[in-house]
Amino acid sequence: MKLVVLERNSVGTDVDVSCYEKFGEVTYYPNTVAENTAERVRDADIIIANKAPMNEDTLKDAPNVKLICLFATGFDNVDLAYCKSRGIKVANVVNYSTAAVVQHTFLLALALEEKLVHYDNYVKSGEYGAQDRFSNFDRPFSELEGKTWGIVGMGNIGRGVAKVARAFGCKVIFYSASGKSTCTEYERVEFDALLSQSDILSLHCPLSDRTRGLINKEAFSKMKKSAVLVNVARGPVVDTQALYDALTEGQIAAAGLDVLEKEPISRDNPLNEIKDSTKLIITPHLAWASTEARERLVDEVAKNIQAFLEGEERNIVNK
């Protein structure tokens, strides 16, 4: 059995992936892009990938492929119909990063609400040591308790965020982009109500035709000027130019992003111009990547391979 790990470094070099070697001969590549994917999978029986494209162009000359395992939950990079036509099974990993993403959501929200970067810089710049009073709070901040926390996407991550938000004393409301949510624990509202009522609005929905550009110019015009937006879902859920305009024109107070329309961030992204970290914080798509989450991810992929070899369809997304 020949296995190829196309993007070994996508789970971090600090995490051990030698567990795959019990299944056969393994070839590791630190990273793989579209241009070299086809050559690298040519002789593989099992492919472990993350963002490398899995489609007819990259797989047509790989006759032995039986299973594609993803270092991810999403499978936007996989042509499921083509794989099914070839009898190639595709397995993803779910819920491995829920705790990490929930944690990061609150990191961003709290850092923005409390102007954390400003106050840290204030101390480290020497300004605090030079003043003659014990305290400084020149940038007003507020409490989460009593605020309304709005959520788009009430899946496992959304529910996790809702639970913590409620523990902080927030009222939780949510909007179901698919219209199919079965959640009854929190108040479900229409989209306009979500926008107008939310003090903090966090996004946890998958990218789809319904959610692409969901938070656009019109949406920002309906939000509170004091609102904080947190996007840990997918970059294209938020219109980048509209967000830039909303932040620079004061339509909303602040935004925390872990995802962008194009990743890594492009040089022409207008958000590059906003240097004020009380208004905008961007992290490099790492909300999912706690050490524990990455270890779970590697382990779950091994379990998917083991199940496949034993004739089970564990986490198969193209049955």
Disulfide bonds with the S-S distance in Angstrom:
none
